[in-house]
Amino acid sequence: MTPITIDANLDGIDLIIGIGGDGTLLSAAAIAMDDGLPVVGVNLGRVGYLADIEQSSLDEMLDGIENQTLEEISRMTIEASTTDGRTWTGINEVVVEKLESRRLVQIAVDIGGHYFTTYRADGIITATSLGSTAYSLSAGGPVLDPALDALVVTPVAPHSLLSRSLVLTPRSVIRYTIDLDRPVRLNVDGKEATILSSGDTVTVRTGPQRVRFLSIGAHPFPQAVRHQFGLDHA
């Protein structure tokens, strides 16, 4: 597997605490994932959809760690692989996107071994339910309950009558083929994995691992969305 995370010695570590925004928690979870360690997210950012523990709840979080009473939540991951055998695992999303700002890319899409369509667009996002509130949401995708195992395919600024997202089962296998002689970038959780050329393919599916989060269980999903997206003031 091609690593996209920071190397770390996790010997003797029971859990990892990510303090910051959702990007910090993603980095912490990526480090912990291969070792099966749980992650706790403390929000110091603006939204903090993934890092769901606020600073006001730090004492409750620390008591929960000490007494081992935090709620454990398991979430699916997402995997991208290229025909040369390289594989990357992410938590939020896999993105195939253009490199040249003024030129669209053309990407043929197969789902479950059957041709679906060819998009002319700025790119295509494949997100997990957990990642549905990240790039996919800003591109017009739906907000999914993160407890739902699903893959969300969202085209970015497509020149197509089909501009809506597709919500697929976690068993779905999606293949993207670069169908135009323009360079395309493959990103996994916001980090560049590789550059693709015409004829190259990327296969996206549910990842073999799951990521473990620990939570004080303060907010059910609808309330978390309401709070984190500022609907309390609407």
N, C-alpha and C positions, 0 to 999 in steps of 0.2 A: 504494500500500500504506500502511496506517495504521501508523506506527512505534510500537513499544512498548519500544524500547531507547534507550540513552543515545547522543546524538550524539557522535561522536569523529572527529578528524582522523587518518586512518590512513596518510597519505602517508609513504612511506619505512619503513613497518613490515613486517617479515617474518613475525612471529608474535606471539601474545598469550599471556601466562602468567597464569592465574587462580590466585591464592593464597588459600586459605580452604576453605570447604566446597563442596558440590555446587551450592548456590545461587550462589556466586561464579563457579563455572565456567560455569554456565548463562548468567549475565549476560555473561561474557567471550566465550563462544561466540556469543551473539546479536549482539554488537557486530561480531565478526569475520566472521560468516556472509555478509553481503551482499558483502563484498570478497573472499571466498574464502580468507581467511587461516586458517592452522592455529592450534590452541589447545593449550596444555599446562596440565594441572591439577595443582597441588600441594596436597595435603590437609592442612589445619589443623583440619578439623572432626572430628566424632565418627565418621561412617560413611565418607564419602569414596568412594562407589561410582563416581562419575564422575571425581572428582579422584583418580586412582589412583597418583600419585607421592607417596610418603611423605617426610617431612623427612630421613630417613636416606639417601635416594637422591638428594639434591640435587646432589651432585658428579657422579654418573653422568648425571643429567639435563643438567647444564650442559655436560659433555663431549660428550654426544650432540647438543646444539644446536650447539656449536662445530664438531663434525666431521660434522654432518648425517647422523647414524646413527640417529636416533630413528625408530621405526616409525610410519607414518602410517595412521590408521584413519578410514574414511569412514562416517558414519552418516546415516540418513534423517531428514527433518524432517516436520512435520505442519502442515497449512494449514486454517484456518477462514475461511469467507466468509459474509457475509450478503447478503440479496437486494438491498440498496441499493448493492452493489459494493465494500464494504469487505472487506479481506483482512488476515489476520494469520498469521505463520509462527512456529511454536514448535519446540522440540527435544524436550521431554518429553511434553506433553499439552495437550489442549483439554478444558475442563470447562464443562458447562452445569449450573448449580446454583441452588438456591433462595436468595432474599434474606431471607425471613422465617423465623426459626429454628423456629417452631412449626407451619409449614404446608408440606406437600409440594408439589412441582410435578408437572405431568403433561406428559410429553414423548412424542410419537409418533416412531417411528424407522422410516426407510426405508433399506434397504441395496441398492445397485445398482439403484435405481429401483423396488424392490418393498417394499411395506409389510411390516414385521417384527413390531412390537408397540408397545404404548403403556405406558410405565413411569410409575407413581406412585412417586416416590422423592425423596430429598434432592438428587439430581443424577445426571449420567452423565459418566463420564470416557472420553475416547478418548486412548489413549497409544501412543507408539512403543515399540519393544522397549527402547530406552534408557531411556524413561520408565516402564517397567513396574515398576521398583523404587522409584518415588516414590509419589504419591497413590494410584495404582491398586493397588499392593501393600497399602497400609494399608486399602483398601476390600475386600480379599479377592481381588484379581487375581493372576494367575500371574507368576512371574519368567521372563522370556524372555532368551535369549542376545542381547546387543545387536547381534551380527553378523547376526541374522535380521531382514530387512525385513518388518514386520507392523504391523497396527493392532489394538489391544486395546480392546474396549468393555467397561467395567465399570460397572454401576449402583451407586449409593451408597445403601445402606439402602433397597432397593426393597420396596414392598408388592406382591410378586409371587412366584409359585412359581418363576419363572426368576430366580434371583439370581446365577447364575454368569456369568463373563466370556465374551465371544466373541473368538476370535483370528481375524482376517481377513487376507486377502492385501493387499499394499501397493497393489493396483489397485482396491481397494474404495472406493466413494464412499458416505458415510453422511450422511443428512439428518435433522436433528432439527427438529421443529415444536413450538412451545410451544402446548399444547393446553388451557390453563386460564388464567383471567384473574388471574394472579399474576405479579409481576415476577421475572425470571430473569436471573442474571448469567452472562456469557460470560467465562471466564478462559483465558488462554493462558500456559503456563509460570508459573502462580501470580500473574499480573498481570491486573487487570481490563481487558478490551477494550471491552465495551459492556454495556448493559442491554437485555434483550429483553422483549417483551410478547406477549400472546396472539396467535397467528397468525404470529408471526415465525419464520423458519427459519434454521438454520445448516447449511451444508454442510461436511463435514470429509473431507479426503483427504490422501494423501501430498503433502508439500511439494515445490515445484519445485527447491529447493536441497538440497544435502547439506552437512553440517558436518564439518570436518576436525579430528581430534584427533591429537596426537603423544604417543607413549608409549614408555617404556623396555621395554615388553613383559614386565613382571615376572611377571604372574599370568594364566594361562589362565582362562577364564570360571568353571568350577566352583570353582577355588581362590580366585578373587576373591570369589565369593559366600560361600564358607566363611569367608574372612578378614574381610570387611567386615560380615558379619552375626553375627559372634561365635561361629560354629560351632566354631572351634578350641578353645573352652573347654566345648563341650557334652559 
